[in-house]
Every structure is written in structure tokens, then in C-alpha cells.
């Protein structure tokens, strides 16, 4: 089996809540997502998706996905999509860096592998644990009162895990954390995610002000070294996200005892193949994980569900269902949220069928 054709489709994904806001005044109202179609000479087709969280979050941007596929795609024609390790080495040789560009292609090849073998992707990723997986709800940065109100509403819908977008004014962030925690039950999980937004002195003030609050502190500062310093002055559980972009950083963080939980984003690591490698290392090291991506629609949500299902439950901190945040559905068969949980499809591959009337015509084709 050989790769015959690669197509990419551009889709706008507006948000139900209108705007998503996080640290540093960053916000997005419509996400620019790219669906990737990989067609083989045997007629089997696989699908992936890449959706950066704007050009000001990670070193990734939506037009870069499509430009990168234009550069990378010709090098992959004639390659076997089932030989995923070899394919990833080929992508790395043809395009240095830019892991997010490779993510949709790799994801589509896992979809192909599942369809050819007749297995759901979660089985191929290591096995299916449980009937469903717990989700967190990200709470866009607003006033303390507004964020508490949003949490109360989502809790009524079945969510028990919440990620507050902080990383703004330290005093206001302290109020946000206290206001939301007061609404929750002891068994509920609360994460204060600064998304690199605090300077060290602000981060230090916040972690000391919430030392008696049941809350996780996530990625308080920009660099690994800054986060490690805050970690060493913090007695709350600690999560690293943006800096966890390779096996090297994960091993360093484990050696330094820099975190209790890591966030693994599929596109940040370069696709399901590389994310599985890091995930399996976390399992061996006993590091809990949030399994997700930077953003996306139905296809990304399906990939997240399969990755989460194949992760041992005791190390699966949480995941998310991005397709419930947006107003446009791009595929049938994607996981749907039920009482704050979702389940991966039992069908072969990712288990999704793209809605071609929604995707429209491809914006690029390589054959």
C-alpha cells in the first residue's frame, strides 16, 4: 500500500461562547482548522486534523499547516502509510522541525492503519481501558464572578474537572481561584492554568495565596527554568504544558521533579506516533497526563478519545472534547459529550466519516 494523494481542507470553527480568552489578552472567536486527507493506491482513505490555537500561543499557525503540507507532501507520495515509524522519519528528513505540520498526516495514517486491520485506533495504541473517559472544561478568562457562574453551569451538565484560564492580574487571579473552588465539591478537580502568563514574582504571590486551596497550578511562567523555580516554592500539585514538547524535556522534568502532571498535545508533539512514545514513557515513569491537542473539531476530538482510552486510567488525569466548544460539525461518528465524559468509537480507524458538504473543495492537493 502506498500514499497516492494528499489533500487539505480549510474549515472555520466558531465558538458557542463567542470568544475564548486566556493570558496576556489573547483571544480567539473563530478557529482556523485544517482537515487532512491521505488517499492510498488501494482506495483506503485516512483523515487527520490540525488546529493551532492562533499564531500567538505555540510556534504554530493555521496557514503554516497548509504551507508545510505543500512542502512536505511530495516527499511522502509512494510511501507506505502503515509503516508509521519509518514514515515519521521520512517526514523529519524532508522537513526539519514544524511538528504540527506533520500531525495531521500522521493522524490520517493511523486512521488508515485501523481501517486496514479492522481495529479502532485505541486498540492499536495499546488497548481500550474502560467505557469512557472524563473530560475537563476550559473556562475562558473573565471576571471571578463570571467564571464562577460558568463553572456552576458546566458542573450542572456533568463536568467535575475544570481548567480556569488565569495568568492575568495576580490579585484578580487569586479571586478567580477562590471564587470557583468555593462552588465545587471535594471530589471535583480544579486547575489554574496561567498558560505561561505570569512573571515569576506574580506566580509566587498566587501560589502562596492559594496554598490552602485544593487547586493544581499549571504552566505559571514562560520557561522551564522559571516554572521549576515556582514549583520548588509551591506546595500545590503542579502541571507542565507548553514546555513539554519532546522526550528530552519530559525526562529532564522527571529528573528535576518539576511536575506531577503533564499535558500532551498531539500536534505539539507531531502526531499520534510521537505522542504515543511520550505517553508510554510517562506510563513507565508514573507521570499523570492530560491527553489533548491545541484545538480542533470532530477529527481531533476522535483522535484525543482514542489516545485517552488507550492510556491506563490511573495515569489519565483528564482530556477534552473540543467539538463541543464549536458550532460546526465536520464529521459524523465523532465522540459526543455525555455528562462530562466521552467515548471513542468502536469502529475501525478513528471511526469518523467527514462531512464533505461542510469541508467543501480542497485548498491544496498533492498527487
Buried (B, 14 or more C-beta within 10 A) or exposed (E): BEBBBBBBBBBEBBBEBEEBBBBBEBBBEBBBBBBBBBBBEEEBBBBBBBBBBBEEBBEBBBEBBBBBBBEBBEBBBEBBBBBBEEBBEBBBEBBEEBBBBBBBBBBBBBBBBBBBBEBBBBBBBBEBBEEBBBBBBBBBBBEBEBBBBBBEEBBEEBBBBBBBBBBBEBEEBBBBBBBBBEBBEEEBBBBBBBBBBBEBEBBBBBBEBBEEBEBBBBBBBBEBEBBBBBBEEBEBBBBBBBBBBBEEBBEBBBEEEBBBBBBBBBBBBBBBBBBBBBBBBBBEBEBBBBBBBBBBBBBBBBBBBBBBBBBBEEBBBBBBBBBBBBEBBBBEBBBEBEEBBBBBBEBBBBBBEBBEEBBEEBBBBBE
